[in-house]
Amino acid sequence: MREDAKDPKRHAERMARKQKMMQARIKEADKAQGILLVLTGPGKGKSSSGFGMVARALGHKMKVGVVQFIKGSFSTGEERFFRAQDNVDYHVMGEGYTWDTQDRERDSRKAEEAWEIVKRMLSDDSYSLIVLDELNIALHYEYLDLDRVLDDLQNRPPMQHVVVTGRNAPKELIDLADTVTEMKEVKHAFRDQGVRAQKGVEL
C-alpha cells in the first residue's frame, strides 16, 4: 500500500472527490427500466450471482421466475430453498449436462419446452425478475433459435428484469444486454485439485 494512502487527510480528500463524482452520476441516472443482465465467462459464480438476485428480489416482495435449462439430473441447495419460498415459480427443465445426455434431439426438445415456460413469464408483468439459468449453453449449442429468444426478450414488459447465465454468451445477446459480467477463472478446486463438487458451494 502507498504511504499516502494511509494518511487520514489525503484519504478524506479522495473520498470527498469520489462522493461528489458519484452523487453527480446518481443524479444523471434518471431512467427506470427493466434490466437485462448477462453473466457469462468460464469462471465460477454465474448461477450463484443470479440466485443472489433472486434472494434480493424476494426481500422486496417481488415475484420471481426461475427456469434452469441444463442442470436437472441432481438436486441443488438453491432449488430446495427457493421452491419453499412464496413468490417463486421454479422450473428445472434440463436433464443434466450436455456431456451426460449425449442426445441433441432430446436436449433441443427440452430447451423448446423450457422456452415455452419462459415465454409465458416474459408476457406476464407480474414477474418482476426472471432468471434463465444456463440459457447461454442452450444458445451456444443452437438448441433454440437465437433470433426468437432475442425478440421475446426485447418484447417483455418494460419494468421486468431478466438474468441470463452460462458461459459462451452469444455476441448478439451481449449487444442487447444492459449489464454484462464475464467471470474469469483464476483457480478452481475441481480442475486444479480434484476436489469434487461440495454442498453449499456448487450443489
C-alpha positions in Angstrom: 0.0 0.0 0.0 1.2 3.5 -0.8 2.2 5.5 2.3 0.0 8.4 1.3 -3.0 6.0 1.2 -2.7 5.7 5.0 -2.7 9.4 5.6 -6.2 10.3 7.1 -6.3 13.8 5.5 -5.4 12.5 2.0 -7.9 9.7 2.4 -10.7 12.1 3.4 -9.9 14.3 0.4 -10.0 11.4 -2.1 -13.3 10.1 -0.6 -14.8 13.6 -0.8 -13.9 13.8 -4.5 -15.3 10.4 -5.1 -18.5 11.2 -3.3 -19.0 14.3 -5.4 -18.5 12.3 -8.6 -20.8 9.5 -7.5 -23.6 11.9 -6.5 -23.4 13.6 -9.9 -23.7 10.2 -11.6 -26.6 9.2 -9.5 -28.4 12.5 -10.3 -27.8 11.9 -14.0 -29.2 8.3 -13.9 -32.9 9.4 -14.1 -34.3 6.4 -16.0 -36.2 3.4 -14.6 -36.5 0.3 -16.7 -36.2 -3.4 -16.7 -32.6 -4.6 -16.9 -31.3 -7.4 -19.0 -28.2 -8.9 -17.3 -25.9 -11.4 -18.8 -23.5 -13.4 -16.6 -21.0 -15.3 -18.7 -17.4 -16.5 -18.9 -15.5 -19.6 -17.8 -15.3 -18.7 -14.1 -17.4 -19.9 -11.2 -20.3 -17.8 -9.8 -22.6 -17.1 -12.7 -25.6 -19.0 -11.4 -24.7 -18.1 -7.8 -24.9 -14.4 -8.7 -28.2 -15.0 -10.4 -29.7 -16.6 -7.3 -28.3 -13.9 -5.2 -30.5 -11.5 -7.2 -33.5 -13.9 -6.6 -32.9 -13.5 -2.8 -32.6 -9.7 -3.2 -35.9 -9.5 -5.2 -37.7 -11.7 -2.7 -36.6 -9.3 0.0 -38.5 -6.6 -1.8 -41.6 -8.9 -2.1 -41.2 -9.2 -5.8 -42.4 -12.2 -7.8 -39.6 -14.3 -9.4 -39.5 -16.9 -12.1 -36.6 -19.3 -12.5 -36.0 -21.6 -15.4 -33.0 -23.9 -15.5 -32.0 -25.1 -19.0 -29.2 -27.6 -18.5 -29.0 -28.7 -14.8 -31.6 -31.1 -13.7 -30.2 -34.6 -13.1 -29.3 -33.7 -9.5 -30.9 -31.7 -6.7 -29.3 -28.4 -5.6 -29.5 -26.3 -2.5 -30.9 -23.3 -4.3 -33.7 -25.4 -5.8 -34.7 -26.8 -2.4 -34.5 -23.4 -0.8 -36.3 -21.3 -3.4 -39.0 -23.8 -4.1 -40.0 -23.4 -0.5 -40.4 -19.6 -0.8 -43.5 -17.7 -1.7 -43.4 -15.7 -4.9 -41.1 -18.1 -6.7 -42.1 -20.0 -9.8 -39.3 -22.5 -10.2 -38.8 -24.9 -13.2 -35.9 -27.3 -13.7 -36.2 -28.2 -17.4 -32.8 -29.8 -18.3 -31.8 -33.4 -17.8 -28.2 -32.9 -16.9 -25.1 -31.6 -18.5 -24.8 -32.0 -22.3 -21.9 -34.5 -22.0 -24.2 -36.7 -19.9 -27.3 -36.6 -22.1 -25.4 -37.0 -25.4 -28.7 -36.6 -27.2 -29.0 -33.4 -29.2 -32.6 -34.0 -30.3 -33.8 -34.6 -26.8 -31.8 -31.7 -25.4 -33.3 -29.4 -28.1 -36.8 -30.7 -27.3 -36.3 -30.0 -23.6 -35.0 -26.5 -24.4 -38.0 -25.7 -26.5 -40.3 -26.9 -23.7 -38.4 -24.6 -21.3 -38.7 -21.7 -23.6 -42.4 -22.0 -23.8 -42.5 -21.6 -20.0 -40.1 -18.6 -20.3 -42.3 -17.0 -23.0 -45.3 -17.2 -20.7 -43.3 -15.4 -18.0 -42.0 -12.8 -20.4 -45.5 -11.9 -21.3 -46.7 -11.5 -17.7 -45.8 -8.3 -15.9 -46.5 -9.8 -12.5 -43.0 -11.4 -12.8 -40.5 -8.7 -11.7 -37.4 -10.8 -12.1 -36.7 -13.9 -14.3 -33.6 -16.0 -14.1 -32.7 -18.0 -17.1 -30.0 -20.3 -15.8 -27.6 -21.8 -18.4 -29.6 -20.4 -21.3 -26.3 -19.4 -22.9 -25.4 -23.1 -23.1 -28.7 -23.8 -24.9 -28.0 -21.0 -27.3 -24.3 -22.0 -27.8 -25.4 -25.5 -29.0 -28.3 -24.0 -31.0 -31.0 -25.9 -29.2 -33.0 -22.7 -29.5 -33.4 -20.1 -32.3 -31.4 -17.1 -31.2 -33.5 -14.5 -33.1 -36.6 -15.8 -31.5 -35.0 -15.6 -28.0 -33.8 -12.0 -28.6 -37.2 -11.0 -29.9 -39.0 -12.4 -26.9 -36.6 -10.7 -24.5 -37.0 -7.4 -26.2 -40.8 -7.6 -26.1 -41.0 -8.3 -22.4 -42.8 -5.8 -20.0 -40.8 -2.6 -19.6 -40.1 -3.0 -15.9 -39.3 -6.7 -16.0 -35.7 -7.7 -15.1 -34.1 -10.8 -16.7 -30.8 -12.5 -15.7 -29.2 -14.9 -18.3 -26.4 -17.1 -17.1 -23.9 -19.6 -18.7 -20.6 -19.5 -20.5 -20.2 -18.6 -24.2 -23.0 -15.9 -24.3 -23.6 -15.1 -28.0 -22.5 -11.6 -29.1 -26.0 -10.7 -30.2 -27.2 -11.3 -26.6 -24.3 -9.3 -25.2 -25.1 -6.4 -27.5 -28.7 -6.4 -26.4 -28.0 -6.6 -22.7 -27.8 -3.7 -20.4 -25.3 -5.2 -18.0 -22.8 -7.9 -18.8 -20.3 -9.5 -16.4 -17.7 -12.0 -17.6 -16.5 -14.3 -14.8 -12.7 -15.1 -15.1 -11.3 -18.3 -13.7 -8.1 -18.0 -11.8 -8.2 -21.3 -9.9 -10.8 -24.0 -9.5 -10.8 -26.7 -6.8 -12.2 -29.3 -9.2 -10.0 -28.8 -12.2 -6.8 -27.8 -10.3 -7.0 -30.0 -7.2 -9.5 -32.8 -8.0 -12.0 -31.7 -5.3 -15.5 -32.9 -6.0 -18.5 -30.5 -6.0 -19.4 -29.6 -2.5 -22.8 -28.9 -0.9 -23.3 -25.3 -0.2 -20.7 -24.2 -2.7 -21.5 -25.9 -6.0 -24.6 -28.0 -5.0 
